[in-house]
Amino acid sequence: MSLGLLTLYAHNVWAEPATDVSGCRTLANDAERLRCYDASKAAEEQLPGTPASPEPDSALEQRIKEERDLGHRMFAMLPHRPNYFLHTYSRTPNTAPYVITDPTMTLDNQELKYQLSLRVPLWNNLFGKNGDLWVAYTQQSYWQAYNWSQSAPFRETNYEPELGLSFDTDFRLLGLKHRVFAVGLAHQSNGRSEPLSRSWNRVWANFSLERGNFALTLKPWYRIPESAVTDDNPDIESYAGRGELRAVYKIGKQVISCQLHNSLRSRDNRSGYQLDWSFPLIKQLKGLVQYYNGYGENLIDYNVRTYRIGIGVLIADWL
């Protein structure tokens, strides 16, 4: 009888390790205790109906959820595009538009550039559980802060109000997940009188795709025609382009992005691209290095090639 009990005890210890973690803690032998823990983990993984660990949200999905949480608050203001403040250097400042009214105008190579961009939700879930209507405003300014001989003027400021309608999507395209589709109407102008006045109106569509920490956005637009008498910049599409492609990749807390717009012409093709690298500084403040090369950086310089590099701080990023 004693021999049988001993045999049964040995069989339970060596052949069928305990699968209860609390039981594993009572084992004195290190090898037996480790074997018990391994068996417990294996048993948990093999249990039928055990839910698998959910996949982590992509960088774009996290941004969408954060904005949606804020958007449910009364009078919420969300970041629309990146908000930043930069010290910049431009190789060849464009003085041509200004000497028409002031032949003595000179421009510094160094100036401050900043962008303020906000969005306000107007109506969420417009169509059942989908469709968000919103209004946005973006202001981008170029300030000759060191040009004391000219009284440190704001050389150019572009104002861009928008009305948009966004829809959540969920389908695969080219190995990426199409996450958001949006359409909207935008007006952009510099608020100046002739001969410095520049403006245009556009209808645009936005296709946002993502995979992990990578996001890709395609934004074609159509310029609403204007009368030849009132059109300040009839050829702006040939320089500022007919659409924009943006690629963004998040590495930890750093973000690298590239924006490209192109005129989509077989002859006299013109384009402009912007590279951004943001990195953490303190709390919610990030550092930003930005490089621009090409046409269409702003309205007053839309038909002049710009080479600009800047460094500064960023408050709100793409991801």
Secondary structure, 3 states (H helix, E strand, C coil): CHHHHHHHHHHHHHCCCCCCHHHHCCCCCHHHHHHHHHHHHHHHHHCCCCCCCCCCCCHHHHHHHHHHHHHCCCCCCEECCCEEEEEEEECCCCCHHHHCCCCCCCCCCEEEEEEEEEEEEEECCCECCECEEEEEEEEEEEECCCCHHHCCCEEEEEEEEEEEEEEEEEEEECCEEEEEEEEEEEEEECCCCCCCCCEEEEEEEEEEEEECCEEEEEEEEEECCCCCCCCCCCCCHHHHCCEEEEEEEEECCEEEEEEEEECCCCCCCCEEEEEEEEEEEECCEEEEEEEEEECCCCCCCCCCCEEEEEEEEEEECCC
